[in-house]
Structure formats: structure tokens, C-alpha cells
Amino acid sequence: MLHIKELNTTKQNTLLLKILGVVCYLTALLYLGEHFISSDLLTLIYSLLGGILFVFTLFYIRTLNRVIVLSLVIIGLICFYIENISYKEAVLGFGQNINLLTLFLLVPLIGTFMSTSGYLTALNEKVQVMEGAKGSHPYRNSFFLAATMGLLLNLGSMAIVKRISEESFTSYRNLKLTLTIMRGFAMCMFWSPYFVNVALILVLFDLSWLDIGAYGISLALVYLLVCWIMFKRIAFPDDPVIENNGLKDENTTSKSLVPFYLFCVVLISMSFIFEYVLDVNMTTIVSLLALILPMIWAIFTNIIKFYIQDVSFQVQTSFFRMRNELAVFISAGFIGLAITETNVGALVSHFLFQASYGSVYVLTLLIVLLSILLSFLGIHPVIIVIGIGSALSPAEFGVSPEYFAVVFLISWAMATQISPFSGQLLMAAQLMGKPTTTIVKHNYQFVIILTFLLSSVAYSFFVFGLI
């Protein structure tokens, strides 16, 4: 009898998680719908759904995360109460970051389509054939695969590139390869409009991608140079060479990658063209394209039935997979709105101005180092960027919003490269089969050098009047 009760409870829990997954996507669709039908009611509905999702995440996340996000919401409620903000306006706080969640939920549909269509399999086969013909370059090729595939596939690209590497390269060191993939993936964080940090920063400072895109790409190139210089310093004490003798022959015929290239070119081109010609932010454009373009492409390539099946599974499992991101994004948006209703921003700005002695360069380092420290202690970069970014007034420091946007791009990228709680470190640790501390020990010098170098590059933009 007890076993039957446990089985029924498990089934109910599974059903609840599927329903919550559907609610996640419903919330995202309502947010997108608001751009076509301007309605305060729609805003209130998706904000309420955001609040409901937040409450349910509390039952599925770790205790530490639960304490952090609940603290944020409680602090936000206190701020709303002190400022005598109405309940309706407070509820809207739960919908403040739905734009980011929409991006986070819909962009993975691109990866789903690539998997369903066989593009990823074709890419895997092509890499194997190239390796057989041109010799093995595991670290260089895996770095650039992560840096390019990460653009569209986000965090999932790390696991995909690792799998392709394992099946394609004749010999490599597992730990060194995985760290190289992680560093390649991080290159996208400086400029990719498909990444949530770029979207958040654009929204936070009310900018378009074109306002900061060139600076982000410049930072990415400097980052690439440092990765190349420091590559020889990657050496783990227990990292034997793995020999792979079961690769395909170089004469093996692989599927054409032309459809894959065409899809990527169309997707990326449409993203930038629409942002240039339409008065819509990049976050919304990317989300809509991720929702619509794969569906259209699947129809014309006659795989719509299989694609819908894969999307259905992704929707139903989305809540549990993204429970931590849901909790963090929603609570960060809530307290972010609360902060804007108080004079906390003025106090934080004044404190940083005093601490930096009015120096823009010192201020830049303070922001980046503070972000790294807080992230290392387990506070999600979303909370850090919203908490600090929404409190700062660029005009008070004599800089432009674009400058602060660039500084926070650096902050996010550096924080996630060394925080044992960041998604990419956790993913890399899982792929390595090692604890996150192993990566932290081998990455801290890399992060220190980049922190000072990239901060100096950003400051040079300011000094020469480029930003």
C-alpha cells in the first residue's frame, strides 16, 4: 500500500512539473503578445504567472538558493511597503524579468531544431572527416566550435562540442580539452545577442545591440588573444592523453552542411536587420525568431511532426531544468523594480563615487572585482548586474550608458569564469568529472589578468572618446 501511495505521489509530481513547464512557455508567449496587443491586463497576467512560477521553484531549488531568492523578495516587499507602493505595482515586479526568461526559454528551440533536423549530426561527421584529412587539432578546433556554436546553442553547446570532440579527435587530454571549450564558450558573452547577459545589459541601460556591439566584439578579440597566450599554461596533474582509434576514415562521405550554414546565416542576418529597421529591442527579436523561424524551416523541410514532438518534450521538462534560473531571474527583477522606487540608487552611486575617488578607471575595477567576489560567494550575476546596474547613474560619473554596459559585460564574463556556482563552471565540472574547485584553481590567474586588461581596454575607449 505504501509503495502505491509513493507511486501516485511521483506521478502527481511529474504531472505538476509538466504543467509548470507549459506555464513557463505560456508566460513567455503572453510577454511576446504584449508587443502586438498593448494591454495592461496582459502585463498583469504574465506578472502573476511569474509570481506563481517563483513560488513553485522554492520547492525544487537548493536551500542556499532558496534563502537568497527569498531574501531578495522580502527586501523588495519591505521597499514597496516603505515607499507605499500599491499591491498591483508590486505584483508587476514578478514580471520585470520575463523578457530574459523568454529569451532563456525560446533560444534553446534553435538547438532543438538543429538536433531534430540532423544538422548537429552532420556537423559531427564533417569534423570527423576534416580531422582525418588534416590531422588532429583538438584544442584549437574545440575552442572555435564552442565560440561559434555557443552563439546559437548557449550553455548546451559545451556538452555538444565535448561530444563532437570525443568522437572526432584522435588524441587529447580530457581536462585540458574541457577547460578550452569552456573558455571558447565564454567568448560569446561579450557580444552575442542570444546570450541572456547581453540582453539584460541592453534592457538595463536602454540600449540597442548596435550601440555596444563593436565594443563587445573588440573585448572578445582581446579575450581570444589572452586565451591563445595562456593556452600553454593549462596543465592538470592528472590528465592523461586519451587515444581514440575508432574514428571514421577520411574518405567517408558526410551529409552536406549547406542547409546548416544557410539556416544560421538567415537567423543571424534577420536578427541584426530587424533590430536596425524596427523599433524593437534585440531580446524580443531574437525570442520571436527562435520561436518562428525553426517552425517555418521544419515545415519546408518536412520534419515538422518530429520537431513538434521534440518541442513538446522540451516544454514539459522546461520548469525542472530551469528552476534555478526562474527563481533567480524573477526575484532579481522584483528587487530591481523595488530599488528603482527608493533612493538606494543614489546612496550606492555616492558610495562608489567616494570609494573610487572620482576615478573612472578605479570605478571600473571596483565594479568588476565586486561582481567577481559576490559571484564567488554564490550570488548569481543576474542579481549582481541588476542590483548594481540599476543603482548607478552614468551621468553622475561622467560616463555614458554604453560605457557602463561594456563594464558589466566584462563583470559578467569574468564572474562566470571563476564562480563555482556559475552554470558554465558547473557544466565544465560535470564534463570533466571533477569538482568545480579544480577549475577555479586553474582559472584564477587567467581571470585576474583579464580583469585588469579588459578593464584597461574599456577605460581606453572612454579616454579616447570612443564611448
C-alpha positions as CSV (number, residue, x, y, z in Angstrom):
1,M,0.0,0.0,0.0
2,L,2.8,2.4,0.9
3,H,4.5,1.7,-2.4
4,I,1.3,2.5,-4.3
5,K,1.0,5.8,-2.5
6,E,4.6,6.7,-3.3
7,L,4.0,5.8,-6.9
8,N,0.9,8.0,-7.1
9,T,2.8,10.9,-5.4
10,T,5.6,10.6,-8.0
11,K,3.0,10.6,-10.9
12,Q,1.3,13.7,-9.4
13,N,4.7,15.4,-9.0
14,T,5.6,14.6,-12.6
15,L,2.3,15.9,-13.9
16,L,2.7,19.1,-11.9
17,L,6.2,19.7,-13.3
18,K,4.8,19.2,-16.9
19,I,2.0,21.7,-16.2
20,L,4.5,24.2,-14.8
21,G,6.6,23.7,-17.9
22,V,3.6,24.7,-20.0
23,V,3.0,27.7,-17.8
24,C,6.6,28.8,-18.4
25,Y,6.1,28.9,-22.1
26,L,2.6,30.4,-21.8
27,T,4.1,33.2,-19.7
28,A,6.8,33.8,-22.4
29,L,4.1,33.9,-25.2
30,L,2.0,36.4,-23.3
31,Y,5.0,38.6,-22.9
32,L,5.7,38.5,-26.6
33,G,1.9,39.0,-27.3
34,E,2.1,42.3,-25.4
35,H,4.3,43.7,-28.2
36,F,1.5,43.2,-30.6
37,I,-1.5,43.9,-28.3
38,S,-0.6,46.6,-25.8
39,S,-2.5,45.7,-22.7
40,D,-2.1,46.4,-19.0
41,L,-4.1,43.2,-18.4
42,L,-1.6,41.1,-20.3
43,T,1.3,42.6,-18.3
44,L,-0.6,41.8,-15.0
45,I,-1.4,38.3,-16.1
46,Y,2.2,37.3,-17.1
47,S,3.5,39.0,-13.9
48,L,1.1,37.0,-11.8
49,L,2.2,33.8,-13.6
50,G,5.8,34.8,-12.9
51,G,4.9,35.1,-9.3
52,I,3.3,31.7,-9.3
53,L,6.3,30.1,-11.0
54,F,8.6,31.7,-8.4
55,V,6.6,30.2,-5.6
56,F,6.8,26.7,-7.1
57,T,10.5,27.0,-7.7
58,L,11.1,27.3,-3.9
59,F,10.1,23.6,-3.6
60,Y,12.7,22.4,-6.1
61,I,15.9,24.5,-5.6
62,R,18.8,24.1,-3.2
63,T,18.5,25.6,0.3
64,L,21.2,28.2,-0.3
65,N,19.4,29.5,-3.5
66,R,16.1,29.4,-1.7
67,V,17.5,31.6,1.1
68,I,19.0,34.1,-1.4
69,V,15.9,34.5,-3.6
70,L,13.5,34.7,-0.7
71,S,15.7,37.3,0.9
72,L,15.6,39.4,-2.3
73,V,11.8,39.2,-2.5
74,I,11.4,40.0,1.2
75,I,13.7,43.0,0.9
76,G,11.7,44.1,-2.2
77,L,8.5,43.8,-0.3
78,I,9.9,46.0,2.5
79,C,10.9,48.6,0.0
80,F,7.5,48.6,-1.6
81,Y,5.9,48.9,1.8
82,I,8.1,51.8,2.9
83,E,7.5,53.6,-0.4
84,N,3.8,53.0,-0.1
85,I,3.6,51.2,-3.5
86,S,0.3,49.6,-4.4
87,Y,-0.1,45.8,-4.4
88,K,-0.7,45.9,-8.2
89,E,2.6,47.7,-8.9
90,A,4.4,45.3,-6.6
91,V,3.0,42.3,-8.5
92,L,4.4,43.8,-11.7
93,G,7.8,43.2,-10.1
94,F,7.4,39.5,-10.8
95,G,7.1,40.3,-14.5
96,Q,10.1,42.6,-14.6
97,N,12.5,40.0,-16.0
98,I,10.1,37.9,-18.1
99,N,11.8,39.3,-21.1
100,L,15.0,37.5,-20.0
101,L,13.1,34.3,-19.2
102,T,11.5,34.4,-22.6
103,L,14.9,34.6,-24.2
104,F,16.2,31.8,-21.9
105,L,13.2,29.6,-22.8
106,L,12.9,30.2,-26.5
107,V,16.5,30.3,-27.7
108,P,17.0,26.6,-26.9
109,L,14.4,25.9,-29.5
110,I,17.1,26.6,-32.1
111,G,19.2,23.8,-30.7
112,T,16.2,21.5,-30.6
113,F,15.6,22.2,-34.3
114,M,19.2,21.6,-35.2
115,S,19.1,18.3,-33.4
116,T,15.8,17.2,-35.0
117,S,16.9,18.3,-38.5
118,G,20.2,16.3,-38.2
119,Y,22.3,19.4,-38.6
120,L,24.3,18.6,-35.4
121,T,24.9,15.0,-36.6
122,A,26.1,16.4,-40.0
123,L,28.4,18.8,-38.2
124,N,29.8,16.0,-36.1
125,E,30.5,13.9,-39.2
126,K,32.1,16.8,-41.0
127,V,34.5,17.4,-38.1
128,Q,35.5,13.8,-38.1
129,V,36.2,13.8,-41.8
130,M,38.2,17.0,-41.5
131,E,40.2,15.6,-38.7
132,G,41.0,12.5,-40.7
133,A,42.2,14.6,-43.7
134,K,44.1,17.4,-42.0
135,G,45.3,15.9,-38.8
136,S,44.2,16.4,-35.2
137,H,43.9,19.9,-33.7
138,P,41.6,19.1,-30.7
139,Y,42.1,22.2,-28.6
140,R,42.1,24.8,-31.4
141,N,39.1,23.3,-33.2
142,S,37.1,22.7,-30.0
143,F,37.7,26.3,-28.9
144,F,36.3,27.8,-32.1
145,L,33.5,25.2,-32.2
146,A,32.4,26.4,-28.7
147,A,32.9,30.1,-29.6
148,T,30.7,29.7,-32.7
149,M,28.1,27.1,-31.7
150,G,27.7,28.9,-28.3
151,L,26.3,31.8,-30.2
152,L,23.1,29.9,-31.0
153,L,23.1,27.0,-28.6
154,N,24.1,28.8,-25.4
155,L,25.2,26.6,-22.5
156,G,24.1,23.4,-24.3
157,S,26.9,24.0,-26.8
158,M,29.5,22.9,-24.3
159,A,28.2,19.4,-24.0
160,I,27.6,19.2,-27.7
161,V,31.2,20.3,-28.6
162,K,32.6,17.9,-26.0
163,R,30.7,15.0,-27.5
164,I,31.9,16.0,-31.0
165,S,35.4,16.3,-29.8
166,E,35.3,12.9,-28.1
167,E,34.1,11.3,-31.4
168,S,36.4,13.2,-33.7
169,F,39.8,13.8,-32.3
170,T,42.4,11.1,-32.3
171,S,44.1,12.1,-29.1
172,Y,43.6,14.8,-26.4
173,R,43.7,15.4,-22.7
174,N,40.2,15.4,-21.3
175,L,40.6,18.1,-18.6
176,K,42.6,20.5,-20.9
177,L,40.1,20.0,-23.7
178,T,37.1,20.8,-21.4
179,L,38.6,23.9,-20.0
180,T,39.4,25.1,-23.5
181,I,35.8,24.5,-24.5
182,M,34.6,26.5,-21.5
183,R,36.9,29.4,-22.4
184,G,35.7,29.3,-26.0
185,F,32.1,29.4,-24.9
186,A,32.8,32.4,-22.7
187,M,33.9,34.4,-25.7
188,C,30.2,34.8,-26.8
189,M,29.4,36.6,-23.5
190,F,31.0,39.8,-24.7
191,W,28.8,40.3,-27.7
192,S,26.2,37.6,-28.6
193,P,22.6,39.0,-28.6
194,Y,21.5,35.4,-28.0
195,F,23.0,35.5,-24.5
196,V,21.0,36.5,-21.5
197,N,23.7,38.7,-20.1
198,V,23.9,40.8,-23.2
199,A,20.1,41.1,-23.3
200,L,19.9,42.1,-19.6
201,I,22.5,44.8,-20.0
202,L,20.8,46.2,-23.1
203,V,17.5,46.4,-21.3
204,L,19.0,47.8,-18.1
205,F,20.7,50.7,-19.9
206,D,18.1,51.1,-22.6
207,L,20.5,50.4,-25.5
208,S,20.3,48.6,-28.8
209,W,22.9,46.0,-29.7
210,L,24.3,48.3,-32.3
211,D,25.2,50.7,-29.5
212,I,27.7,48.3,-27.9
213,G,28.2,45.5,-30.4
214,A,31.5,46.8,-31.8
215,Y,32.9,47.3,-28.3
216,G,31.8,43.8,-27.2
217,I,33.5,42.2,-30.3
218,S,36.7,44.2,-29.5
219,L,36.7,42.8,-26.0
220,A,36.1,39.3,-27.4
221,L,39.2,39.6,-29.6
222,V,41.3,40.7,-26.7
223,Y,40.0,37.8,-24.7
224,L,40.9,35.5,-27.6
225,L,44.4,36.8,-27.6
226,V,44.8,36.1,-23.9
227,C,43.4,32.6,-24.4
228,W,46.0,31.9,-27.0
229,I,48.9,33.3,-25.0
230,M,47.9,31.4,-21.8
231,F,46.9,28.1,-23.5
232,K,50.3,26.5,-22.8
233,R,49.8,27.2,-19.1
234,I,46.8,24.8,-19.0
235,A,48.2,21.7,-17.3
236,F,46.4,19.4,-14.9
237,P,48.4,17.0,-12.7
238,D,46.2,14.0,-13.5
239,D,45.2,14.4,-17.2
240,P,46.5,11.5,-19.3
241,V,46.3,11.5,-23.1
242,I,43.2,9.8,-24.4
243,E,43.7,7.9,-27.6
244,N,40.7,7.5,-30.0
245,N,41.2,4.9,-32.7
246,G,37.6,4.3,-33.7
247,L,37.2,7.4,-36.0
248,K,35.8,7.5,-39.5
249,D,38.0,7.2,-42.5
250,E,38.8,10.5,-44.2
251,N,37.1,9.2,-47.4
252,T,33.8,8.7,-45.6
253,T,31.0,10.7,-47.1
254,S,29.2,13.0,-44.7
255,K,26.0,14.9,-45.0
256,S,26.1,18.4,-46.6
257,L,26.4,21.3,-44.1
258,V,24.9,23.8,-46.6
259,P,21.4,23.7,-45.0
260,F,23.0,24.2,-41.6
261,Y,25.0,27.2,-42.8
262,L,22.0,28.6,-44.6
263,F,19.9,28.4,-41.5
264,C,22.5,30.1,-39.3
265,V,23.1,32.9,-41.9
266,V,19.3,33.6,-42.2
267,L,18.8,33.5,-38.4
268,I,21.7,35.8,-37.6
269,S,21.1,38.2,-40.5
270,M,17.4,38.6,-39.7
271,S,18.3,39.3,-36.1
272,F,20.5,42.3,-37.0
273,I,18.4,43.5,-39.9
274,F,15.2,43.6,-37.8
275,E,16.9,45.4,-35.0
276,Y,18.2,48.0,-37.4
277,V,14.9,48.7,-39.2
278,L,12.4,48.1,-36.3
279,D,11.8,49.9,-33.1
280,V,12.0,46.7,-31.1
281,N,14.8,45.6,-28.7
282,M,17.1,42.7,-29.7
283,T,15.8,40.5,-26.9
284,T,12.3,40.5,-28.4
285,I,13.5,40.0,-32.0
286,V,15.7,37.0,-31.0
287,S,12.9,35.4,-29.0
288,L,10.4,35.8,-31.9
289,L,12.9,34.4,-34.4
290,A,13.7,31.4,-32.2
291,L,10.0,30.7,-31.9
292,I,9.0,31.2,-35.5
293,L,12.0,30.5,-37.8
294,P,12.6,26.9,-36.8
295,M,8.9,26.2,-37.1
296,I,8.8,27.6,-40.7
297,W,12.1,25.8,-41.6
298,A,10.7,22.5,-40.2
299,I,7.6,22.8,-42.3
300,F,9.6,23.4,-45.5
301,T,12.0,20.5,-44.8
302,N,9.1,18.1,-43.9
303,I,10.2,17.4,-40.3
304,I,7.5,19.4,-38.6
305,K,6.0,16.3,-37.0
306,F,9.3,15.3,-35.3
307,Y,10.1,18.9,-34.4
308,I,6.8,19.4,-32.6
309,Q,7.4,16.1,-30.7
310,D,10.8,17.3,-29.6
311,V,9.5,20.8,-28.7
312,S,6.6,19.2,-26.7
313,F,9.2,17.2,-24.6
314,Q,11.3,20.4,-24.1
315,V,8.3,22.4,-23.0
316,Q,7.2,19.8,-20.5
317,T,10.6,19.4,-18.9
318,S,11.5,23.1,-19.0
319,F,10.4,24.1,-15.5
320,F,12.6,21.5,-13.7
321,R,15.6,22.1,-16.0
322,M,15.4,25.9,-15.5
323,R,14.1,26.1,-11.9
324,N,17.2,27.8,-10.6
325,E,17.2,30.4,-13.4
326,L,13.5,31.0,-13.0
327,A,13.9,31.6,-9.2
328,V,16.9,33.9,-9.7
329,F,15.6,35.9,-12.7
330,I,12.2,36.5,-11.2
331,S,13.4,37.5,-7.7
332,A,16.2,39.7,-9.2
333,G,13.6,41.5,-11.3
334,F,11.4,42.0,-8.3
335,I,14.1,43.6,-6.2
336,G,15.3,45.6,-9.2
337,L,12.0,47.3,-9.6
338,A,11.8,47.9,-5.8
339,I,15.3,49.5,-5.9
340,T,14.1,52.0,-8.6
341,E,11.3,53.1,-6.2
342,T,13.8,54.1,-3.5
343,N,16.8,56.3,-3.1
344,V,19.1,53.3,-2.7
345,G,20.5,54.0,-6.2
346,A,21.7,57.5,-5.1
347,L,23.3,56.0,-2.0
348,V,25.1,53.3,-3.9
349,S,26.3,55.8,-6.6
350,H,27.6,58.1,-3.9
351,F,29.4,55.2,-2.1
352,L,31.1,54.1,-5.3
353,F,32.0,57.6,-6.3
354,Q,33.7,58.1,-2.9
355,A,35.4,54.7,-3.0
356,S,36.8,55.3,-6.5
357,Y,37.9,58.8,-5.6
358,G,36.1,60.0,-8.7
359,S,38.4,57.9,-11.0
360,V,36.5,56.2,-13.8
361,Y,39.3,53.5,-14.1
362,V,39.1,52.7,-10.3
363,L,35.3,52.6,-10.5
364,T,35.6,50.2,-13.4
365,L,37.9,47.9,-11.4
366,L,35.6,48.2,-8.3
367,I,32.5,47.1,-10.3
368,V,34.3,44.1,-11.9
369,L,36.1,42.9,-8.7
370,L,32.9,43.3,-6.7
371,S,30.9,41.3,-9.2
372,I,33.6,38.5,-9.1
373,L,33.6,38.5,-5.3
374,L,29.8,38.3,-5.0
375,S,29.5,35.7,-7.7
376,F,32.2,33.6,-6.0
377,L,30.1,33.7,-2.8
378,G,27.2,32.2,-4.7
379,I,25.2,35.3,-5.7
380,H,24.0,34.9,-9.3
381,P,25.4,37.5,-11.8
382,V,21.8,38.5,-12.8
383,I,21.3,39.7,-9.2
384,I,24.6,41.5,-9.2
385,V,24.1,43.3,-12.5
386,I,20.6,44.3,-11.7
387,G,21.4,45.3,-8.1
388,I,24.5,47.4,-9.0
389,G,23.5,48.5,-12.5
390,S,20.0,49.7,-11.7
391,A,21.5,51.7,-8.8
392,L,24.1,53.6,-10.8
393,S,23.6,56.8,-12.8
394,P,26.1,57.1,-15.7
395,A,25.7,60.9,-15.7
396,E,26.9,61.2,-12.1
397,F,30.2,59.5,-13.0
398,G,30.6,61.5,-16.2
399,V,30.3,58.4,-18.4
400,S,27.8,57.2,-21.0
401,P,25.3,54.3,-20.5
402,E,27.3,52.5,-23.2
403,Y,30.4,52.6,-21.0
404,F,28.6,51.0,-18.0
405,A,27.2,48.4,-20.4
406,V,30.7,47.4,-21.5
407,V,31.9,47.3,-17.9
408,F,29.1,44.9,-16.9
409,L,29.8,42.7,-19.9
410,I,33.3,42.3,-18.5
411,S,31.9,41.8,-15.0
412,W,29.6,39.0,-16.1
413,A,32.2,37.2,-18.2
414,M,34.8,37.3,-15.5
415,A,32.5,36.3,-12.7
416,T,31.2,33.3,-14.5
417,Q,34.7,32.2,-15.4
418,I,35.7,31.7,-11.7
419,S,32.5,31.3,-9.6
420,P,32.0,27.7,-8.5
421,F,28.2,28.4,-8.7
422,S,28.1,29.6,-12.4
423,G,26.4,27.5,-15.0
424,Q,29.4,27.1,-17.2
425,L,31.7,26.0,-14.4
426,L,29.1,23.5,-13.2
427,M,28.7,22.2,-16.7
428,A,32.5,22.0,-17.3
429,A,33.0,20.2,-13.9
430,Q,30.4,17.7,-14.9
431,L,32.0,17.1,-18.3
432,M,35.4,16.7,-16.6
433,G,34.1,14.5,-13.8
434,K,35.9,16.9,-11.3
435,P,34.7,19.3,-8.6
436,T,34.4,23.0,-9.6
437,T,37.3,23.9,-7.3
438,T,39.6,22.1,-9.8
439,I,38.6,24.6,-12.5
440,V,38.8,27.6,-10.1
441,K,42.4,26.7,-9.2
442,H,43.4,26.6,-12.9
443,N,41.4,29.6,-13.9
444,Y,42.1,32.3,-11.3
445,Q,45.3,33.6,-12.9
446,F,43.6,33.8,-16.2
447,V,40.7,35.8,-14.7
448,I,43.0,38.2,-12.8
449,I,44.9,39.0,-15.9
450,L,41.8,39.5,-18.0
451,T,40.1,41.6,-15.3
452,F,42.8,44.2,-15.4
453,L,43.5,44.0,-19.1
454,L,39.8,44.2,-20.2
455,S,39.1,47.0,-17.7
456,S,42.0,48.9,-19.2
457,V,40.7,48.3,-22.7
458,A,37.3,49.6,-21.7
459,Y,38.8,52.6,-20.0
460,S,40.9,53.4,-23.1
461,F,37.5,53.5,-25.1
462,F,36.5,56.2,-22.6
463,V,39.8,58.1,-22.6
464,F,39.9,58.3,-26.4
465,G,36.3,59.4,-26.6
466,L,35.1,56.3,-28.4
467,I,32.4,55.6,-25.9
